[in-house]
Amino acid sequence: MPNPVATMAALIFPTRAKVVLHWHSDIVKQKKLRKIYKPLQTMLLRRADRIIVTSQNYFNGSLDLQPYKEKVRVIPIGVDLEHLAFPEGTDQRIQAAYPGKKIILSIGRLTYYKGFRYLIEAAQYLGEDKMVLIGGVGELQAELERQIADLGVGDRVRLVGSIPKAEIGAYFKAADLFCLPSIARAEAFGVVLAEALAMGVPIVSCDIPDSGVNWVNLHDQTGINVPVCNASALAEAINGLLESPDSMEGFRKRCRERYNSFFSMEKMVDAVYALYQDVLA
Protein backbone atom coordinates (compact mmCIF):
# COMPACT_ATOMS: atom_id res chain seq x y z
CA MET A 1 0.00 0.00 0.00
CA PRO A 2 -0.77 2.52 -1.38
CA ASN A 3 -1.89 0.50 -4.39
CA PRO A 4 -5.19 1.62 -6.01
CA VAL A 5 -5.42 -1.37 -8.39
CA ALA A 6 -4.89 -3.94 -5.64
CA THR A 7 -7.31 -2.07 -3.38
CA MET A 8 -10.05 -2.16 -6.00
CA ALA A 9 -9.39 -5.84 -6.74
CA ALA A 10 -9.65 -6.75 -3.07
CA LEU A 11 -12.97 -4.92 -2.77
CA ILE A 12 -14.51 -6.00 -6.09
CA PHE A 13 -13.76 -9.71 -5.66
CA PRO A 14 -15.02 -10.75 -2.21
CA THR A 15 -13.04 -13.41 -0.38
CA ARG A 16 -13.28 -15.31 2.88
CA ALA A 17 -9.48 -15.25 3.09
CA LYS A 18 -7.71 -13.18 5.72
CA VAL A 19 -6.45 -9.84 4.43
CA VAL A 20 -3.01 -8.49 5.39
CA LEU A 21 -1.91 -5.06 4.15
CA HIS A 22 1.75 -4.06 3.92
CA TRP A 23 1.70 -0.29 4.41
CA HIS A 24 4.76 1.37 2.89
CA SER A 25 3.61 4.98 2.73
CA ASP A 26 0.71 7.36 3.06
CA ILE A 27 -0.25 9.25 -0.10
CA VAL A 28 1.82 12.39 0.43
CA LYS A 29 1.96 14.51 -2.72
CA GLN A 30 -0.94 13.41 -4.92
CA LYS A 31 -3.67 15.36 -3.11
CA LYS A 32 -6.31 15.06 -5.87
CA LEU A 33 -5.75 11.32 -6.26
CA ARG A 34 -5.96 10.96 -2.49
CA LYS A 35 -9.46 12.49 -2.36
CA ILE A 36 -10.71 9.99 -4.95
CA TYR A 37 -8.84 7.01 -3.48
CA LYS A 38 -9.41 7.58 0.24
CA PRO A 39 -12.95 6.10 0.48
CA LEU A 40 -11.70 2.87 -1.12
CA GLN A 41 -8.63 2.87 1.10
CA THR A 42 -10.82 3.29 4.19
CA MET A 43 -13.02 0.37 3.14
CA LEU A 44 -9.96 -1.86 2.75
CA LEU A 45 -8.45 -0.74 6.05
CA ARG A 46 -11.70 -1.69 7.78
CA ARG A 47 -11.71 -5.04 5.98
CA ALA A 48 -8.08 -5.86 6.80
CA ASP A 49 -7.17 -8.32 9.53
CA ARG A 50 -3.63 -6.98 10.01
CA ILE A 51 -1.66 -3.97 8.76
CA ILE A 52 2.13 -4.22 8.58
CA VAL A 53 4.03 -0.94 8.91
CA THR A 54 7.77 -0.61 8.52
CA SER A 55 8.45 1.54 11.61
CA GLN A 56 6.68 2.77 14.71
CA ASN A 57 7.69 6.32 13.77
CA TYR A 58 5.78 6.17 10.50
CA PHE A 59 2.68 4.73 12.15
CA ASN A 60 2.75 7.44 14.81
CA GLY A 61 2.65 10.12 12.10
CA SER A 62 0.03 8.46 9.88
CA LEU A 63 -3.44 9.92 10.35
CA ASP A 64 -4.81 7.28 7.98
CA LEU A 65 -3.74 4.44 10.26
CA GLN A 66 -4.60 5.83 13.69
CA PRO A 67 -8.18 4.42 13.76
CA TYR A 68 -6.80 0.91 13.15
CA LYS A 69 -3.98 0.73 15.68
CA GLU A 70 -5.22 -2.58 17.12
CA LYS A 71 -4.53 -4.18 13.71
CA VAL A 72 -1.10 -2.63 13.18
CA ARG A 73 2.12 -4.61 13.59
CA VAL A 74 5.61 -3.13 13.07
CA ILE A 75 7.92 -5.21 10.86
CA PRO A 76 10.98 -3.39 9.45
CA ILE A 77 12.06 -4.05 5.87
CA GLY A 78 14.83 -6.64 5.67
CA VAL A 79 17.77 -6.62 3.29
CA ASP A 80 19.23 -9.77 1.73
CA LEU A 81 23.03 -9.69 1.84
CA GLU A 82 23.23 -11.84 -1.31
CA HIS A 83 22.11 -8.96 -3.52
CA LEU A 84 24.94 -6.84 -2.08
CA ALA A 85 27.60 -9.33 -3.14
CA PHE A 86 29.85 -8.19 -6.00
CA PRO A 87 32.71 -9.46 -8.18
CA GLU A 88 36.08 -9.22 -6.46
CA GLY A 89 37.93 -5.97 -7.15
CA THR A 90 34.87 -3.98 -8.28
CA ASP A 91 35.04 -1.74 -5.20
CA GLN A 92 38.74 -1.10 -5.77
CA ARG A 93 38.09 -0.02 -9.37
CA ILE A 94 35.48 2.47 -8.14
CA GLN A 95 37.91 3.89 -5.57
CA ALA A 96 40.69 4.04 -8.19
CA ALA A 97 38.50 6.28 -10.35
CA TYR A 98 38.67 8.92 -7.60
CA PRO A 99 42.23 8.74 -6.25
CA GLY A 100 42.86 10.50 -2.96
CA LYS A 101 39.13 11.13 -2.44
CA LYS A 102 36.82 10.18 0.41
CA ILE A 103 33.64 8.93 -1.24
CA ILE A 104 30.18 10.07 -0.11
CA LEU A 105 27.62 7.79 -1.76
CA SER A 106 23.95 8.61 -2.33
CA ILE A 107 21.45 6.45 -4.21
CA GLY A 108 17.86 7.11 -5.24
CA ARG A 109 15.50 8.25 -7.94
CA LEU A 110 16.26 11.79 -9.09
CA THR A 111 12.98 13.26 -7.89
CA TYR A 112 11.85 16.10 -5.64
CA TYR A 113 11.58 14.37 -2.27
CA LYS A 114 15.05 12.83 -2.43
CA GLY A 115 16.56 16.27 -1.77
CA PHE A 116 19.63 15.83 -3.98
CA ARG A 117 19.71 19.57 -4.70
CA TYR A 118 20.69 20.13 -1.06
CA LEU A 119 23.46 17.55 -1.20
CA ILE A 120 24.83 19.21 -4.36
CA GLU A 121 24.64 22.59 -2.65
CA ALA A 122 26.43 21.09 0.37
CA ALA A 123 29.33 20.06 -1.89
CA GLN A 124 30.40 23.73 -1.96
CA TYR A 125 31.42 23.35 1.68
CA LEU A 126 33.22 20.03 1.33
CA GLY A 127 36.98 19.81 0.98
CA GLU A 128 38.72 18.93 -2.29
CA ASP A 129 39.52 15.51 -0.83
CA LYS A 130 35.83 14.52 -0.94
CA MET A 131 33.71 13.20 -3.80
CA VAL A 132 29.92 12.87 -3.84
CA LEU A 133 28.60 10.07 -6.06
CA ILE A 134 24.86 10.14 -6.75
CA GLY A 135 23.47 6.97 -8.28
CA GLY A 136 20.06 6.92 -9.95
CA VAL A 137 17.98 8.34 -12.77
CA GLY A 138 14.84 10.46 -12.84
CA GLU A 139 13.04 13.53 -14.06
CA LEU A 140 15.38 15.98 -12.30
CA GLN A 141 18.59 14.76 -13.92
CA ALA A 142 19.02 17.72 -16.30
CA GLU A 143 18.17 20.20 -13.54
CA LEU A 144 20.70 18.66 -11.16
CA GLU A 145 23.38 18.63 -13.86
CA ARG A 146 22.78 22.37 -14.41
CA GLN A 147 23.03 22.98 -10.67
CA ILE A 148 26.38 21.19 -10.52
CA ALA A 149 27.68 23.33 -13.37
CA ASP A 150 26.25 26.59 -11.98
CA LEU A 151 27.80 26.00 -8.55
CA GLY A 152 31.12 24.89 -10.03
CA VAL A 153 31.23 21.66 -8.02
CA GLY A 154 31.84 19.28 -10.90
CA ASP A 155 35.13 18.25 -9.25
CA ARG A 156 33.23 17.15 -6.12
CA VAL A 157 29.92 15.73 -7.43
CA ARG A 158 29.19 13.07 -10.04
CA LEU A 159 25.82 11.82 -11.25
CA VAL A 160 26.80 8.24 -12.02
CA GLY A 161 23.44 7.16 -13.44
CA SER A 162 21.72 3.87 -12.76
CA ILE A 163 24.01 1.53 -10.83
CA PRO A 164 23.85 -2.10 -12.06
CA LYS A 165 22.51 -4.47 -9.42
CA ALA A 166 25.74 -6.45 -9.48
CA GLU A 167 27.68 -3.33 -8.47
CA ILE A 168 25.48 -1.84 -5.73
CA GLY A 169 27.35 -3.65 -2.96
CA ALA A 170 30.67 -2.56 -4.47
CA TYR A 171 29.65 1.09 -4.37
CA PHE A 172 28.72 0.75 -0.69
CA LYS A 173 32.04 -0.99 -0.02
CA ALA A 174 33.96 1.75 -1.82
CA ALA A 175 32.15 4.51 0.08
CA ASP A 176 33.40 6.14 3.26
CA LEU A 177 29.97 7.56 4.05
CA PHE A 178 26.38 7.24 2.84
CA CYS A 179 24.10 10.27 2.58
CA LEU A 180 20.32 10.25 2.17
CA PRO A 181 19.24 13.91 1.87
CA SER A 182 15.49 13.17 1.47
CA ILE A 183 13.21 15.95 2.65
CA ALA A 184 9.62 14.61 2.76
CA ARG A 185 7.53 11.78 4.28
CA ALA A 186 7.37 10.18 0.86
CA GLU A 187 10.70 8.76 2.09
CA ALA A 188 8.96 6.49 4.55
CA PHE A 189 11.81 4.14 5.45
CA GLY A 190 14.81 4.25 3.14
CA VAL A 191 15.82 0.73 2.11
CA VAL A 192 19.20 2.13 1.04
CA LEU A 193 19.80 3.00 4.70
CA ALA A 194 19.35 -0.65 5.67
CA GLU A 195 21.80 -1.56 2.89
CA ALA A 196 24.32 0.95 4.23
CA LEU A 197 23.94 -0.54 7.72
CA ALA A 198 24.48 -4.03 6.33
CA MET A 199 27.71 -2.89 4.66
CA GLY A 200 28.91 -1.04 7.76
CA VAL A 201 28.79 2.41 6.15
CA PRO A 202 28.00 5.35 8.50
CA ILE A 203 25.09 7.55 7.42
CA VAL A 204 24.14 11.20 7.19
CA SER A 205 20.41 11.62 6.65
CA CYS A 206 17.64 14.13 7.34
CA ASP A 207 15.37 14.25 10.34
CA ILE A 208 12.09 14.01 8.41
CA PRO A 209 9.10 14.51 10.73
CA ASP A 210 6.92 11.39 11.10
CA SER A 211 9.15 9.28 8.84
CA GLY A 212 11.00 6.09 9.65
CA VAL A 213 14.32 7.46 8.35
CA ASN A 214 15.50 8.79 11.71
CA TRP A 215 14.70 5.42 13.30
CA VAL A 216 16.63 3.38 10.74
CA ASN A 217 19.61 5.74 11.08
CA LEU A 218 19.91 6.35 14.82
CA HIS A 219 21.40 9.75 15.56
CA ASP A 220 24.89 9.57 17.08
CA GLN A 221 24.77 5.77 16.89
CA THR A 222 24.87 4.75 13.22
CA GLY A 223 25.28 8.26 11.84
CA ILE A 224 23.96 11.81 12.02
CA ASN A 225 20.47 13.18 11.32
CA VAL A 226 20.26 16.85 10.33
CA PRO A 227 17.34 19.24 9.62
CA VAL A 228 15.68 18.87 6.22
CA CYS A 229 16.46 21.28 3.36
CA ASN A 230 19.68 22.43 5.04
CA ALA A 231 22.78 22.16 2.86
CA SER A 232 25.14 23.67 5.42
CA ALA A 233 23.99 21.16 8.07
CA LEU A 234 24.57 18.30 5.62
CA ALA A 235 28.07 19.58 4.88
CA GLU A 236 28.89 20.06 8.56
CA ALA A 237 27.80 16.52 9.41
CA ILE A 238 29.70 14.99 6.47
CA ASN A 239 32.88 16.91 7.24
CA GLY A 240 32.60 16.18 10.96
CA LEU A 241 32.29 12.44 10.49
CA LEU A 242 34.93 12.03 7.80
CA GLU A 243 37.46 14.08 9.73
CA SER A 244 37.13 11.89 12.84
CA PRO A 245 38.56 8.42 12.00
CA ASP A 246 38.17 7.06 15.53
CA SER A 247 34.49 8.01 15.65
CA MET A 248 33.94 6.53 12.19
CA GLU A 249 35.21 3.14 13.33
CA GLY A 250 32.66 3.11 16.15
CA PHE A 251 29.89 4.10 13.75
CA ARG A 252 30.84 1.29 11.35
CA LYS A 253 30.65 -1.29 14.13
CA ARG A 254 27.26 -0.05 15.35
CA CYS A 255 25.91 0.00 11.76
CA ARG A 256 26.57 -3.72 11.38
CA GLU A 257 25.14 -4.45 14.82
CA ARG A 258 21.94 -2.54 14.06
CA TYR A 259 21.52 -4.35 10.74
CA ASN A 260 21.84 -7.72 12.48
CA SER A 261 19.37 -6.67 15.19
CA PHE A 262 16.60 -5.26 12.99
CA PHE A 263 17.08 -5.33 9.23
CA SER A 264 18.21 -8.77 8.08
CA MET A 265 16.04 -10.57 5.54
CA GLU A 266 15.72 -13.50 7.93
CA LYS A 267 14.24 -11.35 10.69
CA MET A 268 11.70 -9.81 8.34
CA VAL A 269 10.63 -13.18 6.89
CA ASP A 270 10.32 -14.77 10.33
CA ALA A 271 8.24 -11.85 11.61
CA VAL A 272 5.89 -11.89 8.61
CA TYR A 273 5.49 -15.66 8.83
CA ALA A 274 4.68 -15.40 12.56
CA LEU A 275 2.09 -12.72 11.75
CA TYR A 276 0.44 -14.98 9.14
CA GLN A 277 0.35 -17.83 11.65
CA ASP A 278 -1.24 -15.53 14.21
CA VAL A 279 -3.89 -14.34 11.75
CA LEU A 280 -4.74 -17.90 10.73
CA ALA A 281 -5.00 -18.98 14.35
Backbone hydrogen bonds, N-H to C=O, Kabsch-Sander energy under -0.5 kcal/mol:
donor,donor_aa,acceptor,acceptor_aa,energy
7,T,3,N,-2.5
8,M,4,P,-2.5
9,A,5,V,-2.3
10,A,6,A,-2.4
11,L,7,T,-1.5
12,I,8,M,-2.8
13,F,9,A,-2.2
20,V,18,K,-0.5
21,L,50,R,-2.4
23,W,21,L,-0.7
23,W,52,I,-3.1
24,H,1,M,-2.4
24,H,22,H,-0.8
25,S,1,M,-0.9
28,V,26,D,-0.8
31,K,29,K,-2.2
34,R,30,Q,-2.2
35,K,31,K,-1.6
36,I,32,K,-1.4
37,Y,33,L,-2.7
38,K,34,R,-2.6
40,L,37,Y,-0.5
41,Q,37,Y,-2.4
42,T,38,K,-2.9
43,M,39,P,-1.9
44,L,40,L,-2.1
45,L,41,Q,-2.6
46,R,42,T,-2.2
47,R,43,M,-1.7
48,A,44,L,-2.0
49,D,19,V,-3.1
50,R,19,V,-1.5
51,I,71,K,-2.1
52,I,21,L,-3.5
53,V,73,R,-2.4
54,T,23,W,-0.7
59,F,55,S,-1.7
60,N,56,Q,-2.6
61,G,57,N,-1.3
62,S,59,F,-1.4
63,L,61,G,-0.8
66,Q,62,S,-1.0
68,Y,65,L,-2.3
69,K,66,Q,-1.2
71,K,68,Y,-2.2
72,V,68,Y,-0.8
72,V,69,K,-0.5
73,R,51,I,-2.5
75,I,53,V,-2.9
75,I,73,R,-0.6
79,V,263,F,-2.8
81,L,79,V,-0.6
83,H,80,D,-1.0
84,L,81,L,-1.5
85,A,82,E,-1.3
90,T,87,P,-2.0
93,R,89,G,-1.9
94,I,90,T,-1.7
95,Q,91,D,-2.2
96,A,92,Q,-2.4
97,A,93,R,-1.0
97,A,94,I,-0.6
98,Y,95,Q,-1.6
101,K,98,Y,-1.8
102,K,129,D,-3.1
103,I,101,K,-0.5
104,I,131,M,-3.2
105,L,103,I,-0.6
105,L,177,L,-2.8
106,S,133,L,-2.3
108,G,135,G,-2.5
110,L,137,V,-1.5
111,T,109,R,-2.2
114,K,111,T,-1.3
115,G,112,Y,-1.3
118,Y,115,G,-1.2
119,L,115,G,-1.0
120,I,116,F,-2.6
121,E,117,R,-2.1
122,A,118,Y,-2.1
123,A,119,L,-1.1
124,Q,121,E,-1.4
125,Y,122,A,-2.1
126,L,123,A,-1.3
130,K,127,G,-1.5
131,M,102,K,-2.7
132,V,156,R,-3.3
133,L,104,I,-2.8
133,L,131,M,-0.6
134,I,132,V,-0.5
134,I,158,R,-2.9
135,G,106,S,-3.2
135,G,133,L,-0.6
136,G,161,G,-1.8
140,L,110,L,-2.2
141,Q,138,G,-1.6
144,L,140,L,-2.7
145,E,141,Q,-2.4
146,R,142,A,-2.1
147,Q,143,E,-2.0
148,I,144,L,-2.3
149,A,145,E,-2.0
150,D,146,R,-3.2
151,L,147,Q,-2.4
152,G,148,I,-0.8
152,G,149,A,-0.6
153,V,148,I,-1.9
156,R,153,V,-2.2
157,V,153,V,-1.2
158,R,132,V,-2.6
160,V,134,I,-2.0
160,V,158,R,-0.8
161,G,134,I,-0.7
167,E,164,P,-2.3
168,I,164,P,-0.7
168,I,165,K,-0.9
171,Y,167,E,-2.1
172,F,168,I,-1.9
173,K,169,G,-2.4
174,A,170,A,-2.3
175,A,171,Y,-1.2
176,D,103,I,-2.5
177,L,103,I,-1.7
178,F,202,P,-2.7
179,C,105,L,-3.0
180,L,204,V,-2.4
183,I,113,Y,-2.5
184,A,113,Y,-0.8
187,E,184,A,-2.3
188,A,186,A,-1.4
193,L,190,G,-1.5
194,A,190,G,-1.1
195,E,191,V,-1.9
196,A,192,V,-2.3
197,L,193,L,-2.5
198,A,194,A,-2.3
199,M,195,E,-1.8
200,G,197,L,-1.4
201,V,196,A,-2.9
203,I,222,T,-1.6
204,V,178,F,-2.5
205,S,224,I,-2.4
206,C,180,L,-0.9
207,D,226,V,-3.1
208,I,206,C,-1.9
211,S,208,I,-1.5
212,G,188,A,-2.2
215,W,212,G,-1.5
216,V,212,G,-2.3
217,N,213,V,-2.6
218,L,216,V,-0.9
220,D,223,G,-2.7
221,Q,218,L,-2.1
222,T,218,L,-2.2
223,G,218,L,-1.1
224,I,203,I,-2.5
226,V,205,S,-2.4
230,N,227,P,-0.6
234,L,230,N,-1.9
235,A,231,A,-2.5
236,E,232,S,-2.5
237,A,233,A,-2.3
238,I,234,L,-2.6
239,N,235,A,-2.9
240,G,236,E,-2.5
241,L,237,A,-2.3
242,L,238,I,-2.4
243,E,239,N,-1.7
244,S,241,L,-1.8
248,M,244,S,-2.2
249,E,245,P,-1.8
250,G,246,D,-1.4
251,F,247,S,-2.2
252,R,248,M,-2.6
253,K,249,E,-1.9
254,R,250,G,-2.2
255,C,251,F,-2.3
256,R,252,R,-1.9
257,E,253,K,-1.9
258,R,254,R,-2.5
259,Y,255,C,-2.3
260,N,256,R,-2.2
261,S,257,E,-1.8
262,F,258,R,-2.1
263,F,258,R,-0.6
263,F,259,Y,-1.9
264,S,259,Y,-0.6
265,M,79,V,-1.3
268,M,264,S,-1.8
269,V,265,M,-2.7
270,D,266,E,-2.6
271,A,267,K,-2.1
272,V,268,M,-2.5
273,Y,269,V,-2.7
274,A,270,D,-2.3
275,L,271,A,-1.9
276,Y,272,V,-2.5
277,Q,273,Y,-2.4
278,D,274,A,-2.2
279,V,275,L,-2.6
280,L,276,Y,-2.5
281,A,277,Q,-1.6
